[in-house]
Amino acid sequence: MLYNFSIFIKRYFLLLTKSSIVYGNDVKIDWSVKVYNKKNKLILGDNVYLRGFKKGYQAAMPYPTTILIDVKNAQVQIGSNTRINGAYIHAQKSINIGNNCVIASGVNIMDSNGHILYSENRTIGRDIPGAIIIGDNVWIGLNAVILKNTKIGANSVVSAGSIVKGEFPDNSLIVGNPAKRVKTININETSHT
């Protein structure tokens, strides 16, 4: 539980990372959250919650939220009121997550493939990273993977287990491997399905 410890945890977290972090008001960070940042930019909006504990969460949380920013001039920006529940975020260029987003446990968001496609030796060579933009009010379901050069429009939902690459307009229901837009979401509809 965070209660009065959230300010202490935030200050301790910022000291541990020794990096360029900008954060808004009422940021909550569970102490198990991991951030590896080589003096790059991490921007957290107001009321961001980075979770690391499964207590009170409706699904399994195999690991705490982890943010890795390990290439010079890379950055991660997380908008206000966004909750990240045990996801892995790895930026080598730029990952921008909008306001009011919910990211479920087991999600991987990576703006680089790690290795090059054409290689005679898979143990060497890095690919060129590509930015990821996740719009406002997006929900990314359990164990989804968001790959480089992806843009997810506002008010969209990514179904659990989907592998997402490419551009998707606002109000998209995104499903599958490879993920496709299967429906337009009317956010004014009232449905509990």
C-alpha positions, -999 to 999 in steps of 0.1 A, spaced: 0 0 0 13 35 -8 -7 58 16 18 83 30 48 65 16 42 76 -20 62 108 -16 91 90 1 90 63 -26 90 88 -54 120 107 -39 139 74 -33 131 62 -68 144 94 -83 176 92 -63 182 56 -73 178 62 -111 202 92 -111 187 103 -144 167 130 -161 132 125 -148 104 150 -150 73 141 -130 40 157 -123 19 158 -91 6 127 -73 28 102 -91 26 68 -75 54 43 -80 54 9 -62 89 3 -47 94 -29 -68 92 -9 -101 125 -9 -120 138 20 -142 171 18 -160 178 52 -175 212 63 -187 205 100 -182 179 101 -209 145 116 -206 116 100 -186 85 122 -183 57 112 -160 25 133 -161 2 140 -131 -14 110 -113 7 84 -132 7 50 -114 35 26 -121 25 -7 -104 47 -36 -93 24 -55 -69 -4 -78 -79 -25 -71 -47 -57 -56 -59 -51 -64 -96 -75 -88 -113 -49 -108 -133 -15 -123 -128 13 -98 -127 45 -118 -135 69 -89 -130 68 -53 -118 66 -25 -143 101 -21 -159 112 9 -180 145 7 -198 159 37 -217 194 28 -227 204 47 -258 216 83 -258 187 108 -265 160 81 -261 129 91 -242 97 77 -226 67 100 -219 37 88 -200 7 110 -199 -14 121 -169 -38 96 -152 -22 66 -169 -18 33 -151 9 8 -160 3 -26 -144 34 -47 -146 44 -39 -182 79 -38 -198 88 -7 -217 121 -5 -237 130 27 -255 159 32 -278 143 61 -296 109 73 -284 78 59 -267 50 83 -260 20 70 -240 -10 94 -238 -33 105 -210 -58 82 -193 -43 50 -206 -45 16 -189 -18 -9 -198 -23 -44 -184 3 -68 -170 26 -87 -193 25 -61 -220 58 -54 -238 63 -21 -256 96 -20 -275 107 6 -301 135 -17 -314 136 -53 -326 170 -57 -310 186 -75 -339 188 -69 -376 167 -90 -400 194 -100 -425 223 -115 -406 248 -142 -409 255 -140 -372 224 -134 -350 245 -125 -320 257 -92 -335 241 -62 -351 213 -38 -339 183 -27 -359 172 10 -363 146 19 -337 113 34 -346 90 56 -325 59 43 -308 29 67 -301 0 55 -280 -29 80 -280 -50 92 -251 -75 68 -235 -60 36 -249 -64 2 -231 -38 -24 -239 -48 -59 -228 -28 -86 -211 4 -98 -227 0 -77 -259 32 -67 -277 36 -33 -292 65 -31 -318 85 -3 -333 70 22 -358 35 18 -343 9 45 -338 -23 36 -319 -51 62 -321 -70 77 -292 -98 57 -275 -85 24 -290 -84 -10 -273 -57 -36 -280 -70 -71 -273 -50 -94 -250 -22 -113 -266 -22 -91 -298 11 -84 -317 8 -48 -329 28 -30 -356 17 -2 -379 -8 27 -377 -43 24 -363 -68 53 -363 -87 66 -333 -114 44 -319 -100 11 -331 -105 -24 -317 -72 -40 -325 -70 -78 -324 -47 -107 -333 -13 -117 -346 -5 -99 -367 -30 -74 -352 -57 -59 -374 -84 -33 -368 -116 -54 -365 -141 -27 -354 -146 10 -348 -154 17 -311 -181 41 -304 -170 55 -270 -205 69 -264 -220 33 -265 -229 17 -232 -219 -19 -232 -205 -43 -206 -193 -70 -230 
